[in-house]
Amino acid sequence: MRNINLRYIDETYDDNGLLETYKVHYPDNFNFGYDIVDDIAINDPNRRAMVWCDDKGNERTFTFADIKRLSDKTANYLTEHGVRKGDTVLVVMKLNYQMWYLHTALHKIGAVMIPATFMLKKHDIEYRINAASVRAVICTSDAPVWEEFDKCEDIPTLKFKAMTNMAKNGKHEGWDDFDAGVEAASDKWERVKTNVHDMMLIYFTSGTSGNPKMAAHDFSYPLGQTLNAKHWHCVDPEGLHWTVADTGWAKAGWGKLYGTWVMEGAVFVYEHEKFEPAKILDLIEKYRITTFCCPPTMFRMYVNAGLEGHDLSSLKNCCIAGEALNSDTFDKWYQATGLKLMEGYGQTETAIVCGNLRGMTPKPGSMGKPVPQYKVDIVDENGRSCGPGVNGEIVVSVEPYHPPGIFIGYYRDRIKTRETIYGGFHHTGDVAWRDEEGYFWYVGRNDDIIKSSGYRISPFEVESALMKHPAVLEGAATGAPDPVRGQIVKATIVLRKGFEPSDDLKKELQNFVKQETAPYKYPRAVEFVDELPKSISGKVKRVD
């Protein structure tokens, strides 16, 4: 290990060894693909970058030299098919190992990567392609999402489609064979000139009204994620870090792609069809995972499945994010492993903003304290700082300079950007309060976003799907408390004349939503009512 992270970070510690100050700096041409991946590959070629396995018994280990060679070949393959600097590329890869050299290649080209979940449906895909003028799609063949792409109409910007794992799953008309193309491509690649403030990455993030927004990040984003790995995940450069997340979500950027490699550590990836808590525990034992991060819902499932009989002694640090943690799970995990679950908080638009960092004593249910990478406050509706015990909105300063890890705006939406970044702050829309010791405690959204099992679900998207069903006159989607998932989606529905409430209709509506949008958004609870409460302007009031 050569501590290359210190080229880009200035940090100091207090007398108790806790991180006190943290500042990121970088050259104008910083590019994660060249300055992190290639640097390690050239100077420490045999350093382990990734261990990948799947639920069918397959396993592969990649060094940084492997990632450099394969990303250079991938860059040549993509440019041969017209992908250029600044082009937007939609990537739907599940947990295919190809994702790790594909994302590196896109950064090297200077293209803009748009990760997406494999659960997208036709209209989700059409919206994303047209909203971002997507030029190319790289898609897994390990899920039927490619069939949804083939259904799409009126997507004029899309010029190229490639698919992974065709040798295993068969070829499909209209799709290029990604693996064969990469294998045939040259491994000689010259550095493309990019600027650290160029757009590098877009995440589609759900809101409570309208379609998902496009949160854009520049090439400083990977360095903004380094604090996550170093001081929250506490990555061991000689160990193996596992963040449980699909590559379609921003959480993968937090724990599966960037910070771990800046720390010269290795990521662990498990590709599977069904989440089985006992299997996850078996893999921690088998591969001697050293640091581990996943949503609280999953830790509850591990505890419920039984921790007895699993050797978890390799674990040195465990983190949680995405939803509230109950003290019972915290206590049982601590009793079994001797490790306290270290909660953190951030958004698709940010890196970690608050957290229980290395050396801190966590308070179960608290998101921790503001991280020293950012100036964070809780403010009232007039922008005044709130005292202890007072609810307010979490805000992050973007002045006098825009810190890495904070998104640069919503792509092609100046209005939404101005509604979020103003007055020198990024306004998170999340409500919290702080205690006398400075720990932040999450209260909820100042809008209606639903957080279920780590997913962020827009009520608007669920309602839009429901309204397409002929039985639905009006519908409102809300979050209902759930002991396992944190929240579940609840649909409150007014039926059209000629339809009567029934269990069969409830099931029909649930299945209908699964077909219209990503299945994780479907309403697990359905209530039929005669009317919905409305505001004076006639808008449905989701909370009354």
C-alpha positions in Angstrom: 0.0 0.0 0.0 1.3 3.4 -0.9 -1.3 5.7 0.7 -2.2 7.4 -2.5 -5.3 8.8 -0.8 -3.0 11.3 1.0 -2.1 12.9 -2.4 -5.6 14.3 -2.4 -6.5 14.6 1.3 -5.3 16.9 4.1 -6.6 15.7 7.5 -5.9 16.3 11.2 -7.0 14.4 14.3 -7.8 15.6 17.8 -6.2 14.5 21.1 -8.5 11.4 21.2 -7.6 10.3 17.7 -10.9 11.4 16.2 -10.9 13.0 12.7 -11.0 16.7 13.2 -10.4 18.4 9.9 -10.6 16.9 6.3 -10.0 18.7 3.1 -9.9 17.3 -0.5 -7.7 18.8 -3.2 -7.0 17.6 -6.7 -5.5 18.7 -10.1 -7.7 20.1 -12.8 -7.3 16.9 -14.8 -8.1 14.4 -12.1 -9.7 11.3 -13.4 -10.4 8.2 -11.3 -9.7 5.8 -14.1 -6.2 7.1 -14.7 -5.1 8.6 -11.4 -6.4 5.8 -9.1 -7.0 2.6 -11.1 -4.1 2.9 -13.5 -1.7 4.3 -11.0 -2.2 1.3 -8.7 -2.1 -1.1 -11.7 1.3 0.3 -12.9 2.9 0.5 -9.4 1.3 -2.4 -7.6 -0.1 -4.6 -10.4 -0.9 -7.7 -8.3 -2.9 -5.8 -5.7 -6.3 -7.4 -5.4 -9.1 -5.1 -6.6 -12.2 -7.3 -6.5 -13.4 -10.8 -5.5 -16.6 -11.7 -7.3 -18.7 -14.8 -6.9 -22.3 -15.9 -7.7 -24.9 -18.2 -6.3 -24.0 -20.9 -8.8 -20.5 -21.5 -7.4 -18.6 -19.3 -9.9 -15.7 -17.2 -8.6 -13.2 -14.7 -10.1 -10.5 -12.5 -8.6 -9.3 -9.4 -10.4 -6.1 -7.4 -9.7 -5.8 -3.8 -10.5 -3.7 -4.8 -13.5 -6.6 -6.8 -14.7 -9.0 -3.9 -14.3 -6.6 -1.6 -16.2 -6.2 -4.0 -19.1 -9.9 -4.8 -19.3 -11.0 -1.2 -19.0 -8.5 -0.1 -21.7 -10.0 -2.8 -24.0 -13.5 -1.7 -23.1 -12.7 1.9 -23.8 -11.4 0.9 -27.3 -14.5 -1.3 -27.9 -16.9 1.5 -27.0 -15.2 4.2 -29.0 -15.1 1.8 -32.0 -18.9 1.9 -31.7 -19.1 5.7 -31.5 -19.1 6.4 -27.8 -17.2 9.7 -27.2 -16.4 12.1 -24.4 -19.6 13.7 -23.1 -21.9 11.0 -24.4 -24.4 9.6 -21.9 -24.3 5.8 -21.5 -27.1 3.9 -19.6 -25.7 1.0 -17.7 -27.9 -1.9 -16.4 -25.6 -4.5 -15.1 -27.0 -6.0 -11.9 -23.8 -7.3 -10.2 -22.0 -8.6 -13.3 -18.3 -8.3 -12.8 -18.0 -6.5 -16.1 -19.5 -3.5 -14.4 -16.2 -2.7 -12.6 -14.1 -2.4 -15.8 -16.9 -0.9 -17.7 -17.4 2.1 -15.3 -13.6 2.6 -15.3 -13.6 2.6 -19.1 -16.4 5.2 -19.3 -14.5 7.5 -17.0 -11.4 7.1 -19.1 -13.3 8.0 -22.2 -14.9 11.0 -20.5 -18.4 9.6 -21.2 -21.2 10.1 -18.6 -22.3 6.9 -16.9 -25.9 6.5 -15.9 -26.3 3.4 -13.6 -29.8 2.0 -13.5 -31.6 -0.9 -11.8 -32.4 -4.1 -13.8 -36.1 -3.7 -12.6 -36.9 -1.0 -15.0 -40.0 -1.3 -17.2 -40.6 0.1 -20.8 -41.8 3.5 -19.8 -39.1 3.9 -17.1 -36.5 3.2 -19.8 -38.0 5.5 -22.4 -38.1 8.3 -20.0 -34.5 7.9 -19.0 -33.2 7.6 -22.5 -35.0 10.7 -23.7 -34.4 12.8 -20.6 -30.7 12.2 -20.8 -30.3 11.8 -24.6 -28.7 8.4 -24.0 -26.5 7.3 -26.9 -25.5 3.8 -25.8 -26.9 1.1 -23.5 -24.8 -1.6 -21.9 -27.2 -4.2 -20.4 -26.9 -7.6 -18.6 -28.6 -10.6 -20.2 -29.0 -12.1 -16.7 -32.4 -10.4 -16.3 -35.3 -9.9 -18.7 -34.8 -6.1 -18.6 -33.4 -6.3 -22.1 -36.9 -7.3 -23.3 -38.2 -4.0 -21.9 -35.6 -2.2 -23.9 -36.7 -4.0 -27.0 -40.3 -2.8 -26.4 -39.2 0.9 -26.3 -40.4 3.3 -29.0 -39.4 6.9 -30.0 -35.9 6.9 -28.5 -34.0 8.6 -31.4 -30.8 9.3 -29.5 -30.0 5.7 -28.8 -27.4 4.4 -31.4 -25.8 1.4 -29.8 -26.8 -1.5 -27.6 -24.5 -4.1 -26.1 -25.2 -7.0 -23.8 -23.1 -9.0 -21.3 -22.9 -12.8 -20.8 -24.3 -13.7 -24.3 -22.1 -16.8 -24.4 -24.0 -18.1 -21.4 -27.5 -16.8 -22.2 -27.6 -16.7 -25.9 -27.5 -13.9 -28.5 -30.4 -11.4 -29.1 -31.1 -9.6 -32.3 -30.2 -5.9 -32.2 -27.7 -6.3 -29.3 -23.9 -6.4 -29.7 -21.9 -9.0 -27.8 -20.1 -6.9 -25.1 -17.8 -9.7 -23.9 -16.7 -10.7 -27.4 -16.2 -7.1 -28.4 -14.0 -6.4 -25.4 -12.0 -9.5 -25.9 -11.2 -8.6 -29.5 -10.4 -4.9 -28.7 -6.9 -3.6 -28.3 -5.5 -3.1 -24.8 -3.5 0.0 -25.9 -5.2 3.2 -24.8 -4.0 6.8 -24.6 -5.2 9.1 -21.9 -8.2 11.3 -23.0 -8.1 14.9 -21.7 -10.8 15.5 -19.1 -11.5 18.2 -16.5 -12.4 17.5 -12.9 -15.5 19.7 -13.3 -16.8 17.8 -16.4 -19.9 15.8 -15.7 -19.0 12.1 -15.0 -22.1 10.5 -13.6 -25.9 10.8 -13.4 -28.1 9.1 -10.9 -31.9 9.1 -11.5 -33.4 9.9 -8.1 -37.0 9.8 -7.2 -39.0 12.8 -6.0 -42.6 13.1 -4.7 -43.9 14.8 -7.8 -43.0 14.5 -11.4 -40.6 12.0 -12.9 -37.2 11.1 -11.3 -34.6 13.9 -11.4 -31.1 13.5 -12.8 -28.6 14.2 -10.1 -25.3 15.0 -11.8 -21.8 14.5 -10.3 -18.4 15.6 -11.7 -15.0 13.9 -11.8 -14.3 15.0 -8.2 -17.0 12.6 -7.0 -14.8 9.6 -6.3 -12.6 11.7 -4.0 -15.6 13.0 -2.2 -16.5 9.3 -1.5 -13.1 8.6 0.0 -14.0 9.7 3.5 -16.8 7.1 3.4 -14.3 4.3 2.9 -11.5 5.6 5.1 -13.3 6.8 8.2 -16.8 5.3 8.1 -16.4 1.9 6.4 -12.9 1.8 7.8 -11.6 -0.1 4.8 -8.5 -2.2 5.4 -6.3 -2.0 2.2 -5.3 -5.6 2.8 -8.8 -6.8 3.6 -12.1 -7.2 1.7 -14.9 -4.7 1.9 -18.5 -5.7 1.1 -21.3 -3.2 0.6 -24.6 -5.0 -0.2 -26.1 -2.9 -3.0 -27.1 -3.3 -6.6 -25.0 -1.3 -9.1 -28.1 0.6 -10.2 -28.2 2.6 -7.0 -26.0 5.4 -5.6 -25.1 3.2 -2.6 -22.9 1.2 -5.0 -20.9 4.3 -5.7 -20.6 4.8 -1.9 -19.2 1.3 -1.2 -18.6 -0.8 -4.3 -16.8 1.4 -6.7 -14.9 4.5 -5.6 -13.6 5.1 -2.0 -12.5 1.5 -1.5 -10.2 1.7 -4.5 -8.9 5.1 -3.6 -7.9 3.4 -0.3 -6.2 0.6 -2.4 -8.6 -1.9 -1.0 -10.6 -4.7 -2.6 -14.3 -4.9 -3.0 -16.3 -8.1 -2.6 -19.3 -8.7 -5.0 -21.9 -11.5 -4.6 -24.2 -11.9 -7.6 -27.4 -13.7 -6.6 -31.1 -13.9 -7.5 -32.6 -14.3 -4.0 -31.5 -12.6 -0.8 -30.9 -15.3 1.8 -29.6 -14.0 5.2 -27.9 -17.2 6.2 -26.0 -17.3 2.8 -24.7 -13.8 3.4 -23.4 -14.8 6.8 -21.8 -17.9 5.2 -20.0 -15.7 2.7 -18.6 -13.4 5.4 -17.1 -16.4 7.0 -15.8 -18.1 3.8 -14.2 -15.0 2.3 -13.1 -13.4 5.6 -14.8 -10.1 4.9 -13.2 -7.4 7.0 -15.7 -4.5 6.6 -19.4 -4.7 5.9 -22.2 -2.3 5.1 -25.9 -2.8 4.3 -29.3 -1.4 5.3 -30.7 -2.0 8.8 -33.4 -4.1 7.3 -30.8 -6.7 6.3 -29.2 -6.7 9.8 -32.6 -7.4 11.2 -32.9 -10.4 8.9 -29.5 -11.7 9.9 -30.4 -11.5 13.5 -33.8 -13.2 12.9 -32.1 -15.9 10.8 -29.8 -16.7 13.7 -26.2 -15.7 14.1 -25.2 -18.9 15.9 -22.9 -21.2 14.0 -21.4 -18.4 11.9 -17.8 -17.4 12.4 -17.9 -13.6 11.9 -14.6 -13.0 13.6 -13.0 -11.5 10.4 -15.3 -8.5 10.7 -13.6 -5.3 12.0 -16.3 -2.7 11.2 -20.0 -2.8 10.3 -22.0 0.2 8.9 -25.6 0.9 8.2 -27.5 3.6 6.2 -30.8 4.2 4.4 -33.3 3.9 7.3 -33.7 3.9 11.0 -32.1 1.2 13.2 -33.9 -0.2 16.2 -31.9 -0.8 19.4 -32.8 -4.5 19.6 -30.9 -5.3 16.4 -28.0 -3.0 17.5 -27.7 -4.9 20.8 -28.0 -8.4 19.4 -25.4 -7.8 16.7 -23.1 -6.3 19.2 -23.6 -9.3 21.6 -22.8 -11.7 18.8 -19.9 -9.9 17.2 -18.6 -7.3 19.6 -19.1 -4.7 16.9 -21.4 -1.7 17.1 -23.3 -0.8 14.0 -22.1 2.6 12.8 -24.9 4.5 11.2 -24.3 7.1 8.5 -26.4 9.5 6.5 -26.2 10.9 3.0 -28.2 11.1 -0.3 -27.9 10.3 -4.0 -26.9 14.0 -4.3 -24.1 13.7 -1.7 -21.4 11.6 -0.1 -21.7 10.8 3.6 -22.9 14.0 5.4 -23.3 12.7 8.9 -21.9 9.6 10.4 -20.5 7.6 13.3 -16.8 7.6 12.2 -13.8 5.6 13.3 -13.4 6.0 17.1 -16.8 7.5 17.8 -19.3 6.0 20.2 -22.5 5.5 18.3 -26.0 6.2 19.8 -28.4 3.6 18.4 -30.9 5.5 16.1 -28.7 8.5 15.6 -27.0 9.2 12.2 -24.0 10.5 14.1 -22.3 13.8 13.7 -21.6 16.0 10.7 -18.4 14.8 8.9 -15.5 17.3 8.8 -15.5 17.2 4.9 -18.6 19.4 5.0 -20.1 22.3 6.9 -23.5 20.9 7.9 -26.3 22.6 9.8 -29.9 22.2 10.8 -31.9 25.3 9.9 -35.5 26.5 10.3 -37.7 27.7 7.5 -36.0 31.1 7.6 -32.6 29.6 7.3 -31.6 30.2 10.9 -29.6 27.5 12.7 -31.7 25.4 15.1 -30.7 24.8 18.7 -30.6 21.4 20.4 -33.9 19.5 20.3 -35.4 21.7 17.6 -36.5 20.1 14.3 -35.2 21.7 11.1 -33.8 20.9 7.6 -30.3 19.4 7.1 -28.3 21.7 4.9 -24.7 21.4 3.5 -22.7 24.4 2.6 -21.5 24.8 -1.0 -19.6 28.1 -0.4 -17.0 29.4 -0.7 -16.3 26.4 -2.9 -18.4 23.5 -4.1 -17.0 20.5 -2.2 -16.5 17.1 -3.9 -19.2 14.6 -3.4 -22.0 17.1 -3.5 -23.9 17.0 -6.8 -23.4 19.8 -9.3 -27.1 20.1 -10.0 -30.1 18.3 -11.6 -29.1 17.8 -15.3 -31.3 19.8 -17.6 -33.5 21.1 -14.8 -32.4 24.6 -13.6 -35.6 25.1 -11.7 -35.3 22.0 -9.5 -31.6 22.8 -9.0 -32.4 26.3 -7.8 -35.0 24.8 -5.5 -32.3 22.7 -3.9 -29.1 24.7 -4.1 -29.6 28.2 -2.9 -28.4 30.6 -0.2 -25.0 29.0 -0.3 -26.4 25.6 0.8 -27.6 22.3 -0.6 -31.0 21.8 1.0 -31.4 18.1 1.6 -35.2 18.1 2.3 -34.5 15.8 5.3 -35.7 16.9 8.7 -33.6 16.2 11.8 -32.7 17.5 15.3 -29.4 17.5 17.2 -28.8 16.7 20.8 -26.6 18.5 23.3 -23.6 16.4 22.2 -24.0 17.3 18.5 -25.5 14.0 17.3 -28.1 14.3 14.6 -31.4 12.4 14.8 -33.5 11.8 11.7 -37.1 12.8 11.8 -38.3 12.3 8.1 -38.6 14.0 4.8 -40.1 17.4 4.3 -41.7 15.8 1.3 -43.4 12.5 1.0 -40.6 10.2 -0.3 -41.1 6.6 0.9 -38.0 4.6 2.2 -38.6 0.9 2.1 -35.9 -1.7 2.6 -33.3 0.9 1.5 -35.2 1.8 -1.6 -36.3 5.4 -2.2 -39.8 5.3 -3.8 -41.7 8.2 -5.3 -45.4 8.3 -4.4 -45.9 10.0 -7.8 -44.5 7.0 -9.7 -46.7 4.5 -7.8 -49.8 6.7 -8.2 -49.1 7.1 -12.0 -49.0 3.3 -12.4 -52.2 2.8 -10.4 -54.0 5.5 -12.5 -53.5 3.4 -15.6 -55.8 0.7 -14.2 -59.4 1.0 -15.4 -60.7 0.4 -11.8 -58.9 3.4 -10.3 -60.4 6.8 -10.1 -58.0 8.3 -7.6 -55.0 7.0 -5.7 -52.6 8.2 -3.1 -49.3 6.4 -2.2 -47.9 6.8 1.3 -45.4 5.1 3.5 -46.8 2.9 6.3 -44.6 1.8 9.2 -43.2 -1.8 8.9 -41.1 -3.6 11.5 -38.9 -5.3 8.9 -38.7 -2.9 6.0 -39.0 0.4 7.9 -41.8 1.5 5.6 -44.0 -0.2 3.0 -45.9 1.4 0.2 -49.6 1.8 1.0 -52.1 2.7 -1.7 -55.3 4.4 -0.7 -57.7 4.1 -3.7 -61.0 5.5 -4.8 -62.6 3.1 -7.3 -64.5 4.0 -10.4 -68.2 3.2 -10.6 -68.8 -0.4 -11.5 -66.0 -1.7 -9.4 -66.2 -3.1 -5.9 -63.5 -3.6 -3.3 -62.3 -7.1 -3.0 -59.2 -9.1 -2.2 -59.0 -10.2 -5.8 -59.0 -6.6 -7.0 -56.3 -5.8 -4.4 -54.1 -8.5 -5.8 -54.8 -7.5 -9.4 -53.8 -3.9 -8.6 -50.6 -5.0 -6.9 -49.6 -7.2 -9.9 -50.6 -4.3 -12.3 -48.1 -1.9 -10.6 -45.4 -4.6 -10.7 -45.9 -4.7 -14.5 -46.0 -0.9 -15.0 -43.0 0.1 -12.9 -40.1 -1.5 -11.0 -41.6 -4.3 -8.8 -40.1 -3.1 -5.5 -42.5 -0.1 -5.7 -45.7 -2.0 -5.6 -48.1 -1.3 -2.7 -48.0 -4.0 -0.1 -50.9 -2.5 1.6 -54.1 -1.4 -0.2 -57.1 0.4 1.3 -60.2 1.3 -0.6 -62.0 4.5 0.4 -64.9 6.6 -0.8 -62.8 9.8 -1.2 -59.4 11.2 -0.6 -58.6 14.3 1.5 -57.7 17.3 -0.7 -56.2 20.7 -0.1 -57.9 23.9 -0.9 -56.3 23.9 -4.3 -57.7 20.4 -5.0 -54.5 18.5 -4.6 -54.6 15.2 -2.8 -53.2 15.4 0.7 -51.2 12.3 1.3 -51.0 13.1 5.0 -54.2 14.3 6.7 
